[in-house]
Amino acid sequence: MGIIFALITSFSQAIGYVALKKSYEELPPSVAFLFDAMFGLIILIPYSLIMGFNFNQAPMVFLYAIISAILSEAFVFYVFSKGELSITATIFSSYPIYTVLFSFFVNNDRPSPIHWLFIILTILGTIIVSLPNKFNKAEFKKKALILWGLAAAVSVGFADSISKNIIDKTSVEAFMFALAIVQVPVALIYLRLEKQKLSQFVNIVNHFKKYKFALLGSLLNIITVFFLWLAFSSADLSVVSPLTAIYPGITILLAYLFLKERIKLKDFMGLIVIIAGVIGISYFYQD
């Protein structure tokens, strides 16, 4: 079952990102993130309660949950509104590399030589994609959008590394319980920053067509996290991680089919190098 859960994770993540990107044609990212927070309450809290955890651990994880809600969740929703999804999502998928790097300092993890090889490979792929096709001001400005994907990867890497530290001291159930709660105020603040009113959600049923992609993308984002846990608990990490790391390839295909995004040969080769690096680091990583 672990393999099936891992494949569901990859497909739901890819489809979710495409749906979120599609929703940004009519709605700002903060709207989708509010839906994400609501689905988190509905799915994550019952799951955490059923699995059971020590409520005394909750206060210990709230600060880390807030950091994760901002850097690993809200900021990522914002980043996907920038540039082409096929490129942004693939560069973002390199976040395990930065998790490993930050864990070197935060958790005293020591990457092996093979890890460093795939880290360098992923960074090389990012450089290839980041290089402009022509060296002029317009091309450099266009390529600057790629930095958003890199910023999201680095922020998630940092948040995950410090979250892993507190989860090891408490439990994943306590962390996810806290995360589901703190995402709500973060989502409300996010709405306010983008000058969105809560009153718009009163008639959401009558305007379902407008919100359908935001709802779908947010739901699939939570489902992705849920099945990721199931996959990690049902099979060896060395089997699950490479399968969950294939989602960038699926995202590129879906972005081509549904968002009509076209990728230049140089960028395509760079994305392949990034995907190879992500799969490599996932395959050889042992928790």
LOFI-252920 format. One line per 8 residues: number of its first residue (from 1); their letters; for each residue x, y, z of N, C-alpha, C. Coordinates in steps of 0.1 Angstrom, whole numbers, plus 5000, padded with zeros to 4 digits. Atoms other than C-alpha are relative to their C-alpha. Layout:
NUM = a = X:Y:Z:X:Y:Z:X:Y:Z  ...
This chain:
1 = mgiifali = 5008:4988:5000:5000:5000:5000:5008:5013:5000  4992:4989:5000:5029:5023:5006:5003:5006:4987  4997:4995:5013:5037:5025:4969:4988:5007:4994  5013:4994:5005:5000:5033:4961:4998:5014:5006  5002:4987:4993:4999:5060:4987:5010:5011:4995  4989:4991:5006:5032:5075:4973:4996:5005:4987  5004:4996:5013:5018:5076:4938:4988:5010:5001  5012:4991:4997:4985:5092:4951:5006:5014:5004
9 = tsfsqaig = 4994:4988:4996:5007:5118:4968:5005:5008:4988  4994:4993:5011:5026:5127:4936:4989:5006:4991  5010:4996:5009:4995:5129:4914:4991:5011:5007  5009:4990:4993:4974:5149:4940:5008:5013:5001  4992:4988:4999:5003:5173:4945:5001:5007:4986  4999:4994:5014:5007:5179:4907:4987:5006:4996  5013:4995:5003:4970:5183:4901:4996:5011:5008  5003:4989:4991:4966:5205:4931:5007:5013:4996
17 = yvalkksy = 4993:4988:5004:4993:5229:4920:4994:5006:4987  5005:4995:5012:4978:5231:4885:4986:5007:5003  5013:4994:4997:4943:5238:4900:5002:5014:5007  4997:4987:4993:4958:5265:4923:5004:5011:4990  4995:4991:5010:4976:5281:4894:4988:5005:4991  5012:4996:5008:4943:5281:4874:4991:5009:5008  5009:4991:4992:4924:5297:4903:5006:5014:5001  4994:4987:4999:4949:5326:4903:4996:5009:4989
25 = eelppsva = 5005:4991:5012:4934:5338:4870:4989:5009:5005  5011:4992:4995:4904:5351:4890:5001:5004:5015  4999:4997:4985:4914:5350:4927:5014:5001:5004  4987:4999:4994:4944:5360:4948:5003:4987:5008  4996:5012:4992:4964:5333:4966:4994:4999:5014  5005:5000:4986:4950:5343:5000:4987:4993:5001  5013:5006:4999:4916:5330:4991:5002:4985:5000  4997:5015:5000:4929:5295:4982:5006:4996:5013
33 = flfdamfg = 4994:5004:4987:4950:5295:5014:4990:4999:5011  5011:5001:4990:4919:5302:5035:4993:4987:4999  5006:5013:5002:4903:5271:5020:5009:4989:5005  4990:5010:4995:4935:5252:5027:4999:4999:5015  5001:5000:4985:4932:5262:5064:4988:4993:5005  5013:5006:4996:4896:5252:5065:5000:4984:4999  4999:5014:5002:4903:5218:5050:5010:4993:5010  4991:5004:4990:4932:5215:5075:4993:4997:5013
41 = liilipys = 5008:5003:4988:4908:5218:5104:4991:4988:4999  5009:5011:5002:4884:5193:5089:5007:4986:4999  4992:5013:5002:4911:5166:5080:5011:4998:5010  4988:5002:4992:4942:5172:5101:4997:4998:5015  5003:5001:4986:4927:5177:5135:4993:4987:5004  5005:5013:4997:4905:5146:5135:5010:4989:4999  4990:5010:5002:4934:5126:5122:5010:5000:5012  4991:4999:4988:4957:5139:5150:4993:4994:5012
49 = limgfnfn = 5007:5004:4988:4931:5132:5176:4998:4984:5000  5002:5014:5001:4924:5097:5163:5013:4992:5003  4987:5007:4998:4961:5088:5162:5005:5002:5015  4996:4998:4986:4965:5103:5197:5013:5006:5002  4988:4994:4996:4991:5125:5212:4999:5007:5014  5000:4994:4987:5000:5141:5245:4998:5015:4999  5004:4986:5001:4982:5175:5248:5010:5009:5007  4990:4992:4994:5010:5187:5270:5011:5004:4991
57 = qapmvfly = 4990:4997:5010:5032:5187:5239:4996:5012:4991  5005:4990:5009:5010:5212:5221:5007:5014:5002  4994:4987:4998:5024:5244:5237:5014:5001:4994  4986:5001:5005:5059:5233:5227:5002:5002:4985  4998:5000:5015:5052:5231:5190:4993:5012:4993  5008:4989:5007:5030:5262:5184:5009:5010:4993  4991:4990:5007:5059:5286:5176:5005:4994:4987  4995:5006:5012:5073:5261:5151:4989:4998:4990
65 = aiisails = 5012:5002:5009:5038:5255:5137:4997:5013:4993  5002:4986:5006:5034:5293:5131:5010:5002:4989  4989:4998:5010:5068:5294:5113:4997:4991:4988  5003:5009:5011:5058:5264:5092:4987:5005:4992  5012:4995:5007:5023:5279:5084:5003:5011:4991  4997:4989:5008:5039:5310:5071:5010:4997:4988  4989:5003:5010:5071:5297:5053:4997:4988:4991  5003:5013:5008:5059:5262:5042:4987:5000:4994
73 = eafvfyvf = 5014:5001:5005:5023:5270:5035:4996:5013:4993  5005:4988:5006:5012:5306:5029:5009:5006:4990  4990:4994:5010:5044:5318:5012:5000:4991:4987  5000:5008:5012:5043:5288:4988:4988:5002:4992  5012:4996:5008:5007:5296:4978:5002:5013:4992  4997:4987:5007:5019:5331:4970:5010:4998:4988  4990:5001:5010:5049:5320:4951:4995:4993:4987  5005:5006:5012:5029:5298:4927:4992:5009:4992
81 = skgelsit = 5007:4990:5008:5011:5329:4915:5010:5007:4991  4989:4993:5008:5045:5340:4900:5005:4991:4989  4993:5007:5010:5058:5329:4867:4992:4988:4995  5006:5012:5005:5051:5296:4849:5001:4989:5010  5001:5010:4990:5040:5268:4871:5010:4988:4997  4991:5011:5003:5061:5241:4852:5014:5003:5005  4986:4996:4996:5093:5260:4861:5000:5002:5015  5000:4996:4986:5083:5274:4895:4998:4987:5009
89 = atifssyp = 5002:5012:4992:5070:5240:4908:5012:4991:5000  4989:5009:5001:5100:5221:4896:5012:5006:5009  4990:4994:4992:5125:5246:4912:4996:4999:5015  5004:5002:4986:5104:5245:4944:5002:4986:5005  4999:5014:4996:5106:5207:4944:5014:4997:5005  4986:5002:4994:5143:5211:4953:5001:5003:5015  5000:4996:4986:5133:5221:4988:5007:4989:5009  4993:5010:4992:5146:5187:5002:5015:5002:5001
97 = iytvlfsf = 4985:4997:5000:5181:5198:4992:5003:5010:5011  4997:4989:4990:5178:5229:5014:4996:4995:5014  5003:5006:4987:5162:5209:5042:5013:4993:5005  4988:5007:4996:5193:5187:5042:5011:5010:5004  4990:4990:4996:5216:5218:5042:4997:5007:5013  5003:4994:4987:5198:5235:5070:5001:4990:5012  4999:5010:4989:5196:5203:5090:5015:4997:5004  4986:5001:4997:5234:5202:5088:5004:5009:5011
105 = fvnndrps = 4997:4991:4989:5234:5232:5111:4991:4999:5011  5011:5000:4989:5201:5228:5130:5000:4987:5007  5001:5013:4994:5200:5191:5136:5013:4992:5000  4987:5007:5000:5237:5182:5132:5000:4987:4991  5000:5011:5010:5228:5159:5103:5012:5001:4991  4988:5000:5008:5258:5149:5082:4997:4993:4986  5002:5006:5014:5250:5144:5044:5012:4991:4996  4989:5008:5006:5270:5116:5028:5005:5005:4987
113 = pihwlfii = 4995:4995:5013:5291:5121:4997:4990:4999:4989  5010:5001:5011:5263:5108:4975:4989:5011:5001  5010:4989:4998:5239:5134:4991:5006:5013:4994  4994:4987:5005:5264:5162:4983:5000:5000:4985  5000:5001:5014:5266:5149:4947:4986:5004:4994  5013:4996:5005:5228:5152:4942:4996:5014:5004  5002:4986:4996:5227:5185:4961:5006:5009:4989  4993:4992:5010:5253:5199:4936:4993:4999:4987
121 = ltilgtii = 5007:5002:5013:5234:5184:4907:4987:5008:4999  5012:4992:4999:5201:5201:4918:5003:5015:4998  4996:4986:5001:5218:5234:4922:5004:5004:4986  4996:4998:5014:5234:5230:4888:4988:5002:4991  5012:4999:5008:5200:5224:4873:4993:5013:5001  5006:4987:4997:5186:5255:4890:5007:5011:4992  4992:4990:5007:5215:5276:4875:4997:4999:4985  5003:5001:5014:5208:5262:4840:4986:5007:4997
129 = vslpnkfn = 5013:4994:5003:5171:5272:4842:5000:5015:5002  5000:4986:4996:5179:5306:4857:5008:5008:4989  4992:4993:5010:5203:5315:4828:4990:5005:4989  5009:4995:5011:5185:5338:4802:5004:4994:4987  4998:5004:5013:5182:5327:4766:5009:5010:4992  4992:4989:5005:5197:5360:4756:5004:5009:5011  4995:4991:4989:5218:5383:4778:4996:5014:4997  5004:4986:5000:5197:5414:4778:4991:5003:5012
137 = kaefkkka = 5007:4995:4989:5177:5434:4803:4986:4993:5001  5013:5006:5000:5143:5420:4793:5000:4985:5004  4999:5014:4996:5154:5384:4796:5004:4998:5014  4997:5001:4986:5170:5389:4829:4988:5003:5009  5012:4997:4992:5138:5405:4842:4990:4989:5000  5009:5012:5001:5118:5375:4830:5005:4989:5009  4994:5011:4992:5142:5350:4846:5000:5003:5015  5000:4997:4986:5140:5369:4879:4988:4993:5007
145 = lilwglaa = 5012:5007:4994:5106:5352:4884:5004:4987:5006  4995:5014:4995:5125:5319:4889:5004:5001:5014  4995:4999:4986:5139:5333:4921:4989:4998:5010  5011:5003:4991:5104:5330:4936:5000:4985:5004  5000:5015:4997:5105:5292:4933:5012:4996:5009  4989:5003:4991:5140:5292:4948:4998:5005:5014  5003:4995:4986:5129:5314:4977:4991:4991:5007  5010:5009:4993:5100:5291:4984:5007:4987:5004
153 = avsvgfad = 4992:5013:4997:5124:5260:4983:5008:5003:5012  4991:4997:4989:5148:5277:5007:4992:5002:5013  5008:4997:4988:5120:5289:5031:4994:4987:5006  5006:5013:4996:5104:5254:5032:5011:4991:5006  4989:5008:4995:5138:5238:5037:5004:5004:5014  4998:4995:4987:5144:5261:5067:4989:4996:5010  5011:5003:4991:5110:5256:5082:4999:4985:5003  5000:5014:4998:5111:5218:5077:5011:4995:5009
161 = siskniid = 4989:5004:4992:5145:5215:5093:4998:5003:5015  5002:4997:4986:5135:5233:5125:4988:4992:5005  5012:5008:4996:5101:5215:5125:5004:4986:5004  4996:5014:4998:5118:5181:5123:5006:4999:5014  4993:5000:4987:5138:5191:5154:4990:4999:5011  5010:5000:4989:5107:5198:5175:4991:4987:4999  5008:5012:5001:5088:5168:5161:5007:4988:5006  4993:5011:4994:5115:5145:5172:4999:5000:5015
169 = ktsveafm = 5001:4998:4986:5111:5159:5207:4986:4998:5005  5014:5001:4996:5073:5157:5207:4994:4989:4992  5006:5009:5009:5052:5140:5180:4995:5007:4987  5006:4994:5012:5040:5146:5144:4986:5003:5002  5014:4997:4998:5004:5144:5156:4998:5013:5008  5001:4987:4992:5010:5173:5181:5003:5011:4991  4996:4990:5009:5027:5193:5154:4989:5003:4990  5010:4998:5010:5000:5188:5128:4987:5006:5006
177 = falaivqv = 5011:4994:4993:4973:5196:5154:5002:5015:5001  4997:4986:4999:4990:5229:5161:5000:5007:4987  4999:4994:5014:4996:5236:5124:4986:5003:4995  5014:4998:5005:4959:5231:5116:4993:5012:5007  5006:4989:4993:4950:5256:5143:5006:5014:4996  4994:4987:5002:4975:5283:5136:4999:5005:4985  5002:4995:5014:4969:5283:5098:4988:5009:4999  5012:4992:5002:4935:5299:5104:5003:5015:5002
185 = pvaliylr = 4997:4986:4999:4948:5332:5119:5010:5005:4989  4991:4996:5011:4976:5332:5093:4993:5003:4987  5009:4998:5012:4950:5328:5065:4992:5013:5001  5008:4987:4999:4929:5357:5079:5009:5012:4999  4990:4989:5002:4960:5379:5081:5003:5002:4985  4996:5000:5014:4969:5369:5046:4989:5006:4991  5011:4994:5007:4934:5378:5034:5000:5016:5001  5000:4986:4997:4937:5412:5050:5011:5007:4992
193 = lekqklsq = 4989:4994:5007:4971:5419:5034:4997:5001:4985  5004:4999:5014:4956:5412:5000:4986:5007:4998  5012:4992:5000:4925:5433:5009:4988:4992:4995  5011:5009:5003:4901:5404:5006:4990:5000:5012  5010:5000:4990:4868:5405:5025:4994:4986:5002  5006:5013:4996:4853:5375:5044:4986:4999:4994  5014:5000:5004:4819:5385:5032:4998:4994:4986  5001:5006:5013:4827:5372:4997:4997:4985:5000
201 = fvnivnhf = 5002:5014:4999:4825:5337:5010:4985:4996:5004  5014:5003:4996:4788:5340:5021:4992:4994:4988  5007:5005:5011:4775:5333:4986:5009:4991:4991  4991:5008:5007:4802:5308:4977:4993:4989:4991  5008:5010:5007:4776:5282:4966:4995:5005:4987  5005:4993:5012:4761:5306:4941:5011:5003:4990  4989:4996:5008:4795:5315:4928:5011:4989:5000  4991:5011:4999:4810:5280:4929:5010:4999:4989
209 = kkykfall = 4991:5001:5012:4824:5282:4894:5012:5009:5001  4989:4991:4998:4846:5311:4904:5010:4994:5010  4991:5005:4989:4860:5293:4935:5004:4985:4998  4998:5014:5001:4861:5257:4922:5015:4996:4999  4986:5004:5001:4898:5256:4913:5008:5003:5013  4994:4997:4987:4908:5273:4946:4997:4989:5010  5004:5011:4991:4888:5247:4965:5006:4987:4997  4994:5012:5004:4901:5218:4945:5015:5000:5003
217 = gsllniit = 4985:4999:4997:4938:5229:4948:5003:4999:5014  4998:5000:4986:4935:5235:4985:4997:4987:5006  5003:5013:4996:4918:5202:4991:5010:4990:4997  4989:5009:5005:4944:5183:4971:5013:5003:5008  4988:4997:4993:4971:5201:4990:5000:4993:5014  5001:5007:4987:4958:5187:5023:5000:4985:4998  5000:5014:5004:4952:5153:5007:5014:4995:4998  4986:5004:5002:4988:5153:4996:5008:4998:5013
225 = vfflwlaf = 4993:5002:4987:5001:5158:5031:4995:4988:5007  5006:5011:4993:4977:5132:5045:5006:4987:4994  4995:5012:5006:4988:5105:5020:5015:4998:5001  4986:5001:4998:5024:5114:5024:5003:4993:5013  4998:5007:4987:5021:5104:5061:4997:4985:4999  5004:5014:5002:5003:5072:5051:5011:4992:4993  4990:5007:5008:5030:5064:5026:5013:4997:5008  4988:5001:4992:5059:5070:5050:4998:4990:5012
233 = ssadlsvv = 5002:5010:4989:5042:5048:5077:4997:4986:4994  5004:5013:5006:5034:5020:5052:5011:4993:4992  4989:5006:5008:5067:5014:5034:5013:5007:5003  4987:4994:4997:5104:5021:5036:5002:5013:4993  4998:4986:5005:5115:5057:5030:5007:4999:4987  4993:5002:5012:5139:5045:5003:4991:4997:4988  5010:5003:5010:5109:5033:4983:4991:5011:4997  5011:4990:5001:5084:5060:4990:5006:5014:4995
241 = spltaiyp = 4995:4987:5004:5106:5091:4986:5002:5003:4985  4999:4998:5014:5116:5086:4950:4987:5001:4992  5013:5000:5006:5079:5080:4941:4993:5014:5002  5006:4987:4997:5068:5112:4958:5007:5011:4994  4991:4990:5006:5096:5131:4941:4997:5002:4985  5002:4999:5014:5083:5125:4906:4989:5010:4996  5011:4991:5003:5055:5151:4909:5004:5011:4990  4996:4990:5010:5075:5178:4890:4998:4996:4986
249 = gitillay = 5002:5005:5013:5074:5157:4859:4985:5000:4996  5014:5001:5002:5037:5152:4862:4994:5015:4999  5005:4986:5000:5032:5190:4869:5004:5006:4986  4996:4994:5013:5052:5199:4837:4990:4995:4989  5010:5006:5010:5029:5176:4816:4987:5007:5001  5013:4995:4998:4997:5189:4832:5000:5015:4996  4999:4985:5004:5009:5226:4828:5000:5002:4985  5000:4999:5014:5015:5219:4792:4986:4998:4994
257 = lflkerik = 5013:5004:5005:4981:5203:4787:4989:5010:5003  5011:4992:4995:4959:5226:4808:5003:5015:5001  4996:4986:4999:4978:5258:4812:5006:5006:4987  4993:4996:5013:4993:5259:4777:5013:5006:5002  4987:4995:4998:5027:5265:4791:5010:4993:4990  4990:5005:5009:5056:5260:4767:5014:5001:5006  4987:4999:4994:5092:5252:4778:5011:4999:4990  4989:5000:5009:5123:5260:4759:5010:4989:5003
265 = lkdfmgli = 4991:5012:4998:5149:5232:4754:5010:5002:5011  4990:4998:4990:5175:5248:4777:4993:4998:5014  5007:5001:4988:5149:5251:4805:4996:4986:5003  5004:5014:4998:5136:5216:4799:5012:4991:5005  4989:5007:4995:5171:5202:4803:5004:5003:5014  4997:4996:4986:5177:5222:4835:4990:4993:5009  5010:5006:4991:5144:5209:4849:5002:4985:5001  4996:5014:4999:5154:5173:4841:5011:4998:5010
273 = viiagvig = 4989:5001:4991:5186:5178:4860:4995:5002:5014  5005:4998:4986:5167:5192:4890:4992:4988:5005  5008:5012:4996:5142:5163:4890:5009:4988:5003  4990:5010:4997:5172:5139:4888:5006:5002:5014  4994:4997:4987:5187:5156:4918:4991:4997:5011  5010:5001:4990:5155:5156:4938:4998:4985:5002  5002:5014:4999:5149:5119:4931:5012:4993:5006  4988:5005:4994:5185:5111:4939:5001:5002:5015
281 = isyfyqd = 4999:4997:4986:5185:5128:4972:4989:4993:5008  5011:5007:4993:5151:5113:4981:5003:4985:5001  4997:5014:5000:5163:5078:4972:5010:4996:5010  4989:5003:4991:5195:5079:4992:4998:5005:5014  5002:4994:4987:5180:5098:5021:4994:4989:5010  5005:5009:4990:5174:5077:5053:4997:5008:5012  5004:4993:4988:5155:5092:5082:5006:4995:5012
